[in-house]
Amino acid sequence: MSRVFRFRRLAALATTFVIGLGLSLGAGLADAAKAKKKKPPATKPVKKEVKVAPPNAEQKKALGELMGAFTFNMSKDQVVIQLTKSIDERYADQIKATSDVYAQDKLRKEKNKEVTRIKQSYAEFTGKKTGWDVSVIDEEFRHNTEESMLVYWENQGGKNQRRFFFFHGGKLWKMFIAIDTKQLADDQRNFDFFRGLMEARYGKGAKETDREIWKVPEFEVQAVNKMAFYGAFGLMIQNPAMLTAIAEIRAANAPAKKDKDAIIEVIKEREGGEKPNLDENKDAVDAIISGAK
């Protein structure tokens, strides 16, 4: 056998081996790819819901006291009557405490102004921009859903808070109490401190990022963190029987979503149109501008 012939034969055998190896590797890679495709997707860990014990009888009673003299389904006029009664009683004690006729007359005028201010605070959310659309309660209502609101400034007995009454179809279904934090020490002006005070009185509720929730069949109470924009804490008391119906109505009437620049929106509020008339808005504007730096 000549040397040339042996060389050609070896070359042919080598070529056959390489081709066979390539086919074998290709098949193996294809099988691996198929196996990879068939591999079930990794499952995300299921977040366990932390269950909390419902409020006991004493805690439920304390939560109910947040309702004050008001009940769900009251009309706006019934709420005004109840507020007027409370104001009359408060001023009656002050008027009796003095024999000065001028001072008594001044107190009566202040009382009438307070009642008038409550009546004039009534707002219906019918699509027209209001001063409340950028405020501490801007997440508590929607337009064109038969919602309206009345506000009362509770400033007696050292308090400095506003109680907002929310109506749906003319019936009271929620109250939101905005609590000013300026009277607290600096180390107490945080939501953890406020939540601790609530838990000491009402027990532990279900915790979420910006709130803690206590539920009983008759009402639902939420401690809400409004520090970031408005420098305030909130306490919300709402009728759980209305939550589903109102959520559905809001979803059905929700406007198309648009991306908004928060700073531009605040500038628009400052430069034109109806301006928010709630004191806490200053904190909101400062927070947005500071956060953009």
C-alpha positions in Angstrom: 0.0 0.0 0.0 1.5 3.3 -1.1 2.3 6.1 1.4 -0.1 8.4 -0.4 -3.0 5.9 -0.2 -2.4 5.3 3.5 -2.5 9.1 4.1 -5.7 9.6 2.2 -7.4 6.7 4.2 -6.3 8.2 7.5 -7.6 11.6 6.5 -11.0 10.1 5.5 -11.3 8.3 8.8 -10.4 11.5 10.7 -13.1 13.5 8.8 -15.7 10.8 9.6 -14.8 10.9 13.3 -15.0 14.7 13.5 -18.4 14.8 11.6 -19.7 12.0 13.9 -18.5 13.9 17.0 -20.1 17.1 15.8 -23.4 15.4 15.2 -23.2 13.7 18.6 -22.5 17.1 20.4 -25.2 18.8 18.4 -27.8 16.2 19.4 -26.7 16.5 23.0 -27.0 20.2 23.0 -30.4 20.0 21.4 -31.6 17.5 24.0 -30.2 19.8 26.7 -32.1 22.8 25.2 -35.3 20.8 25.1 -34.8 19.7 28.7 -34.2 23.3 29.7 -37.4 24.4 28.0 -39.4 21.7 29.7 -38.1 22.7 33.1 -41.0 24.2 35.1 -40.6 27.9 36.0 -39.3 28.7 39.4 -42.1 29.5 41.8 -42.0 32.7 43.8 -42.1 32.3 47.5 -45.6 32.8 48.8 -45.9 35.7 51.2 -47.5 34.4 54.4 -50.3 36.6 55.7 -49.6 37.6 59.2 -52.8 37.0 61.2 -53.6 39.3 64.1 -56.1 38.7 66.8 -59.3 40.7 66.4 -59.8 43.5 68.9 -61.2 42.3 72.3 -64.3 43.9 73.8 -62.3 46.7 75.5 -60.3 47.5 72.4 -63.4 47.4 70.2 -65.1 49.9 72.6 -62.1 52.2 72.4 -62.1 52.0 68.6 -65.8 52.8 68.5 -65.2 56.0 70.5 -63.5 57.4 67.4 -67.0 57.7 65.9 -67.9 60.2 68.5 -71.6 61.2 68.4 -71.9 60.2 64.7 -73.2 57.1 63.0 -72.9 55.8 59.5 -75.6 56.8 57.0 -76.2 60.2 58.6 -77.1 62.9 56.1 -75.1 66.1 55.8 -77.8 68.0 57.6 -77.8 65.5 60.5 -74.1 65.8 60.9 -74.3 69.6 60.9 -77.1 69.5 63.5 -74.9 67.2 65.7 -71.9 69.5 65.3 -74.0 72.6 66.1 -75.3 70.9 69.3 -71.8 70.2 70.4 -70.7 73.7 69.7 -73.7 75.2 71.5 -72.9 73.2 74.6 -69.2 74.3 74.5 -70.0 78.0 74.1 -72.8 77.8 76.7 -70.3 77.0 79.4 -68.1 79.9 78.3 -71.0 82.3 78.2 -72.2 81.3 81.7 -68.7 81.8 83.0 -68.8 85.6 82.5 -71.2 88.3 83.4 -69.8 90.7 80.9 -72.5 91.3 78.3 -70.0 92.4 75.7 -68.0 89.3 76.2 -71.1 87.1 76.0 -72.2 88.8 72.7 -68.7 88.2 71.3 -68.8 84.5 72.2 -72.2 84.1 70.5 -70.8 85.7 67.3 -67.8 83.4 67.4 -70.2 80.4 67.8 -72.3 81.4 64.8 -69.1 81.9 62.7 -68.0 78.4 63.6 -71.3 76.9 62.5 -71.3 78.9 59.3 -67.7 77.8 58.5 -68.8 74.2 58.8 -71.7 74.6 56.5 -69.6 76.5 53.9 -67.0 73.7 54.0 -69.3 71.3 52.2 -67.9 70.2 48.8 -69.3 68.0 46.1 -66.8 66.2 43.9 -68.4 66.5 40.5 -65.4 66.7 38.3 -64.6 70.4 38.9 -61.2 70.9 40.5 -61.3 71.8 44.2 -58.9 72.9 46.8 -58.9 69.4 48.2 -57.4 67.6 45.1 -53.9 68.3 46.5 -54.3 67.9 50.2 -54.0 65.6 53.1 -57.3 63.9 52.0 -56.6 63.7 48.3 -56.7 59.9 48.3 -59.9 59.7 50.2 -62.4 60.7 47.5 -63.0 60.5 43.8 -64.9 62.7 41.4 -68.1 61.9 39.6 -69.0 59.1 42.0 -71.7 60.8 44.1 -69.1 61.6 46.8 -69.1 64.8 48.9 -67.4 66.0 52.1 -67.8 68.3 55.1 -65.0 69.4 57.4 -64.9 70.5 61.0 -61.8 71.9 62.8 -61.5 70.3 66.2 -59.3 72.7 68.1 -60.8 72.6 71.6 -59.1 71.1 74.6 -55.6 71.5 73.2 -56.4 69.7 70.0 -55.4 70.8 66.5 -57.0 68.4 64.1 -59.5 68.3 61.4 -62.3 65.8 61.1 -63.5 65.2 57.5 -66.9 63.7 56.9 -67.3 61.8 53.7 -70.6 61.1 52.1 -71.7 58.8 49.3 -75.1 59.3 47.8 -75.7 61.8 50.6 -75.0 59.3 53.4 -72.0 59.3 55.8 -69.7 56.4 55.2 -66.3 57.5 56.3 -64.5 60.0 58.6 -60.9 61.0 58.4 -59.2 62.8 61.3 -56.0 64.6 60.3 -53.8 65.0 63.3 -51.2 67.8 63.4 -47.8 66.6 64.6 -46.2 70.0 65.2 -47.1 69.8 68.9 -45.0 66.6 69.2 -41.3 66.5 70.1 -39.0 65.9 67.1 -38.2 62.3 68.1 -42.0 61.6 68.3 -42.8 62.9 64.8 -42.6 59.6 63.1 -45.2 56.9 62.2 -43.6 54.2 64.3 -44.2 56.4 67.4 -47.8 57.1 66.4 -48.5 53.5 65.6 -47.1 52.5 69.0 -49.6 54.8 70.7 -52.4 53.3 68.7 -51.4 49.7 69.5 -51.2 50.5 73.2 -54.8 51.5 73.1 -56.3 49.3 70.4 -54.0 46.3 70.3 -52.0 45.2 67.2 -53.7 45.6 63.8 -52.8 44.4 60.4 -49.7 46.3 59.3 -49.1 47.6 55.8 -46.4 50.0 54.5 -48.1 53.2 55.3 -50.9 52.2 57.7 -52.2 49.8 60.3 -55.7 48.4 60.2 -58.2 47.2 62.8 -61.3 45.5 61.7 -64.6 44.6 63.4 -67.9 43.9 61.6 -69.3 47.3 62.4 -66.4 49.5 61.3 -62.8 49.6 60.1 -60.2 51.9 61.6 -56.9 52.8 60.0 -53.9 54.7 61.3 -52.4 56.3 58.2 -49.0 57.8 57.6 -49.2 61.2 55.9 -45.8 62.5 57.2 -43.9 62.4 53.8 -46.1 65.1 52.1 -48.3 66.7 54.8 -46.5 66.3 58.1 -49.5 64.7 59.7 -50.9 61.4 60.9 -54.4 60.3 60.0 -57.1 58.2 61.7 -59.7 56.8 59.3 -63.0 55.2 60.4 -65.1 53.7 57.5 -68.1 51.5 57.0 -66.9 48.1 55.8 -70.3 47.4 54.3 -69.7 50.2 51.7 -66.2 49.4 50.6 -66.9 47.0 47.8 -69.8 49.0 46.3 -67.7 52.3 46.4 -64.7 50.6 44.9 -66.8 49.3 42.0 -68.3 52.7 41.3 -64.9 54.3 41.4 -63.5 51.8 39.0 -66.4 52.2 36.6 -66.0 56.0 36.6 -62.2 56.2 36.7 -60.7 58.6 34.1 -58.0 57.4 31.7 -54.6 57.3 33.5 -52.1 59.9 32.6 -48.5 60.1 33.7 -48.0 63.3 35.6 -44.9 65.1 36.8 -45.5 65.9 40.5 -43.4 69.1 40.5 -45.2 70.5 37.5 -48.6 69.7 39.1 -47.6 71.6 42.2 -46.4 74.6 40.1 -49.7 74.6 38.3 -51.5 74.7 41.6 -49.4 77.7 42.7 -49.7 79.7 39.5 -53.4 79.4 38.6 -56.8 77.9 39.2 -58.2 77.2 42.6 -55.4 76.8 45.1 -55.5 74.3 48.0 -56.7 76.0 51.2 -55.4 73.4 53.7 -52.4 74.5 55.8 -50.7 71.1 55.4 -50.2 71.8 51.7 -47.1 73.8 52.5 -45.5 70.6 53.7 -46.6 68.8 50.5 -45.0 71.4 48.2 -41.7 71.5 50.3 -41.5 67.7 50.3 -41.9 67.4 46.6 -39.4 70.1 45.8 -36.9 68.7 48.4 -37.3 65.2 47.0 -36.4 66.4 43.5 -33.1 67.9 44.5 
